[in-house]
């Protein structure tokens, strides 16, 4: 098992966890990523600097995970346990592999998050309606990522016409200076996204999106402003829908016991 190298990334910026694994018996593996920070107790989607922030998801056939999930990014929604850290801190992750025959293996990695004062983000284009076979200016806020401790000197620019499922590289290893010009392909769909990703790191920016950021307080005044459709929480924080159901269940049991 290999959970990948340790990286330093800017706060409030999407990133991709990517590992690998093999099975000595040739069995097919499934993978899941879990944040293994206990830290201070916190509400869902709150970053206190040492707590669990990222939820666990069901295993898949790929040892890769995008945070926040791509559907949240392109859908411009905020789900429970799918928000970005905003403080300078460490995120400890474990990649777990299962072979469906009782075999389990894992490896850990650590991501250092550095609050640089702003997010690494694309500022142009701001629309998903782009012209085929055209020159497109790409501008992004480098957020001091070209300096220590992140030291990202170059980026890769890619395009997606299928809501982020796949990307085609347009420009590789161009200077991380906040501006570049690319030639768009002839096969664009109605919705097009550009991605600027650090060439030797795991963080990236996606055009025409507004990635969800964690809060820094347990203040409950805005705690319900999240998508809690899925109840399989993780990473030490439970979605509020799950908490409400558990509370209702306990209330019914207590009433039954008093009859």
Secondary structure, DSSP 8 states (H G I E B T S, - for coil): -B----EEEETT--EEEE-B---TT----EEEEEE----S---TTB--SSS--S-----BSSSEEEES-HHHHHHT--BTT--B--SSEEEEEEEEEE-SSS-EEEEEEEEEEE--SS--EEEE---S---TT-EEEEEEE-TTTTSTTT---EEEEEEESSTTS--EEEEEEEESSSEEEEE--TT--SS-EEEEEETTSSBEEETT----B-BSS--GGGTT-SB------BTTB--HHHHHHHHHHHHHHHHHHT-
